[in-house]
Amino acid sequence: MKVARIMVESHSPKVAVIGAGISGLTCARFLVEHGMQVSVFEKSRGVGGRMSTRRSPQGYHFDHGTQYFTVREERFSRYVDAWVSAGLVDRWAGRICVLQRGEVAEKGENPARFVGVPGMSSVCKHLAADLQMKFRCEVGSVCNEGTSWRLADVESTPLGAFDTLLVSAPAPQAAALMEAVPGLANRVGQVEISPCWAVMTVFRCTLPLGFEGAFVHESALSWISRNSSKPKRPDAPESWVLHASSVWSHEHLEDSREEVAGALLDEFWGATGHPRLESEHVAAHRWRYAQPREPLPESYLFDQESRIGACGDWCGGPRVEGAFLSGLALASAVVDTLGTN
Ligand SMILES: Cc1cc2nc3c(=O)[nH]c(=O)nc-3n(C[C@H](O)[C@H](O)[C@H](O)COP(=O)(O)OP(=O)(O)OC[C@H]3O[C@@H](n4cnc5c(N)ncnc54)[C@H](O)[C@@H]3O)c2cc1C
């Protein structure tokens, strides 16, 4: 039995996936289910990418990137239903409105909004279970050696040779890793991704604002949410996440975290009209690559000849749903090309 397994493994394609966000993990899981040997390389210390959950040294948890996700396509809906049944995801029924100069207005459309429980990263953790992962590993160079791709990290430590290379990093980072195939790299390099400064803060008492999330207009902020109002966050203190607009984030990209936290808290009190309170905790995080301005129309890119491909929310459609479907589409294309069990 063991011999048979070793033989299957030795003949199955070796695939490297760069990035452990939802697109890369979806792709990796699908390929493993189709008999391929997959290694995932991730530069941060955990899974999730822009869907990760941030833990402060004091033990506070924040969804500091993705706030919730919606479902438009039937193909995605089936997976989300399964995640809900498995207790990985729940609906966030909080009141979401529009905030403009202290005035609260209802949001026109009100789709079902889903969040990971007990934190946004739950889906990615689930997808990553049993995958062969290497964390704190930033891939710095990829070299095409004819029939294989040889990878090394940023300190030139070799990471191995692979039959197929799949990149799920945000487009500007992906383009740099795909330079060996200039046609693809140029296409990827066309996609611009807007930045976003996020501020995470905790208060001692509940703010009587009458909503759980708001799209903010005419402000440096674009979005604020009561992080602690999301389902299955037991005993969470009153915590808020503030997102700056892409214009403000771009203009203040190189500001210090302290400057950004101070400026965005000022905006928060100005936008809500609530008297200023002292924060129990405050931290800022810069997402240099937050949201694609204009995703490519293709849901994935794959060069059959050199066996290099890319996926992510900048392919096909933005947001979590687009990233998931992109990862799935790339994996299907790889299976069709390499054809395994
Ligand atoms: C502030 C913010 C708010 C958002 N709000 C929402 C929302 O409310 N709803 C919604 O649907 N979507 C939202 N999004 C978008 C959503 O988060 C993304 O569409 C989705 O998570 C993208 O997944 P991905 O796998 O394509 O990319 P990522 O999650 O970015 O994953 C790419 C991974 O690649 C890794 N990586 C990059 N370069 C390397 C390298 N050289 N070596 C190794 N690893 C590397 C990165 O560390 C990262 O983990 C938001 C995003 C941000 C930043």
The ligand as a MOL file (V3000), in Angstrom:
LIG
                    3D

  0  0  0     0  0            999 V3000
M  V30 BEGIN CTAB
M  V30 COUNTS 53 58 0 0 0
M  V30 BEGIN ATOM
M  V30 1 C -8.9480 46.8640 3.5630 0
M  V30 2 C -9.6180 45.8440 2.6920 0
M  V30 3 C -11.0060 45.6970 2.7610 0
M  V30 4 C -11.6460 44.7440 1.9680 0
M  V30 5 N -12.9870 44.5510 2.1080 0
M  V30 6 C -13.5920 43.5750 1.4040 0
M  V30 7 C -14.9670 43.2640 1.6330 0
M  V30 8 O -15.5990 43.8360 2.5290 0
M  V30 9 N -15.5500 42.2950 0.8770 0
M  V30 10 C -14.8360 41.6050 -0.0770 0
M  V30 11 O -15.4090 40.7040 -0.7120 0
M  V30 12 N -13.5340 41.8580 -0.2960 0
M  V30 13 C -12.9050 42.8170 0.4130 0
M  V30 14 N -11.5730 43.0730 0.2220 0
M  V30 15 C -10.8870 42.3860 -0.8790 0
M  V30 16 C -10.5300 40.9470 -0.4890 0
M  V30 17 O -9.8380 40.9580 0.7160 0
M  V30 18 C -9.6610 40.3740 -1.6060 0
M  V30 19 O -10.3830 40.4570 -2.8280 0
M  V30 20 C -9.2560 38.9110 -1.4110 0
M  V30 21 O -8.9800 38.6000 -0.0720 0
M  V30 22 C -8.0450 38.6550 -2.3020 0
M  V30 23 O -7.5520 37.3450 -2.1200 0
M  V30 24 P -6.2820 36.8760 -2.9650 0
M  V30 25 O -6.0270 35.4750 -2.6360 0
M  V30 26 O -6.5050 37.2260 -4.3990 0
M  V30 27 O -5.0710 37.8200 -2.5150 0
M  V30 28 P -4.3760 37.9790 -1.0810 0
M  V30 29 O -5.3560 37.7740 0.0160 0
M  V30 30 O -3.6780 39.2980 -1.1350 0
M  V30 31 O -3.3150 36.8040 -1.0150 0
M  V30 32 C -2.0560 36.9000 -1.6370 0
M  V30 33 C -0.9960 36.3320 -0.6980 0
M  V30 34 O 0.2500 36.2910 -1.3850 0
M  V30 35 C 1.2730 36.5410 -0.4320 0
M  V30 36 N 2.4730 36.9310 -1.1710 0
M  V30 37 C 2.6610 38.0300 -1.9530 0
M  V30 38 N 3.8900 38.0240 -2.4860 0
M  V30 39 C 4.5070 36.8980 -2.0430 0
M  V30 40 C 5.7940 36.3400 -2.2420 0
M  V30 41 N 6.7220 36.9120 -3.0380 0
M  V30 42 N 6.0880 35.1680 -1.6190 0
M  V30 43 C 5.1950 34.5510 -0.8140 0
M  V30 44 N 3.9540 35.0480 -0.5900 0
M  V30 45 C 3.6030 36.2030 -1.1970 0
M  V30 46 C 0.6840 37.6350 0.4450 0
M  V30 47 O 1.3440 37.7090 1.7040 0
M  V30 48 C -0.7710 37.1750 0.5570 0
M  V30 49 O -0.9840 36.3740 1.7090 0
M  V30 50 C -10.9020 43.9770 1.0450 0
M  V30 51 C -9.5050 44.1200 0.9900 0
M  V30 52 C -8.8800 45.0330 1.8260 0
M  V30 53 C -7.3760 45.1200 1.8220 0
M  V30 END ATOM
M  V30 BEGIN BOND
M  V30 1 1 1 2
M  V30 2 1 2 3
M  V30 3 2 2 52
M  V30 4 2 3 4
M  V30 5 1 4 5
M  V30 6 1 4 50
M  V30 7 2 5 6
M  V30 8 1 6 7
M  V30 9 1 6 13
M  V30 10 2 7 8
M  V30 11 1 7 9
M  V30 12 1 9 10
M  V30 13 2 10 11
M  V30 14 1 10 12
M  V30 15 2 12 13
M  V30 16 1 13 14
M  V30 17 1 14 15
M  V30 18 1 14 50
M  V30 19 1 15 16
M  V30 20 1 16 17
M  V30 21 1 16 18
M  V30 22 1 18 19
M  V30 23 1 18 20
M  V30 24 1 20 21
M  V30 25 1 20 22
M  V30 26 1 22 23
M  V30 27 1 23 24
M  V30 28 2 24 25
M  V30 29 1 24 26
M  V30 30 1 24 27
M  V30 31 1 27 28
M  V30 32 2 28 29
M  V30 33 1 28 30
M  V30 34 1 28 31
M  V30 35 1 31 32
M  V30 36 1 32 33
M  V30 37 1 33 34
M  V30 38 1 33 48
M  V30 39 1 34 35
M  V30 40 1 35 36
M  V30 41 1 35 46
M  V30 42 1 36 37
M  V30 43 1 36 45
M  V30 44 2 37 38
M  V30 45 1 38 39
M  V30 46 1 39 40
M  V30 47 2 39 45
M  V30 48 1 40 41
M  V30 49 2 40 42
M  V30 50 1 42 43
M  V30 51 2 43 44
M  V30 52 1 44 45
M  V30 53 1 46 47
M  V30 54 1 46 48
M  V30 55 1 48 49
M  V30 56 2 50 51
M  V30 57 1 51 52
M  V30 58 1 52 53
M  V30 END BOND
M  V30 END CTAB
M  END
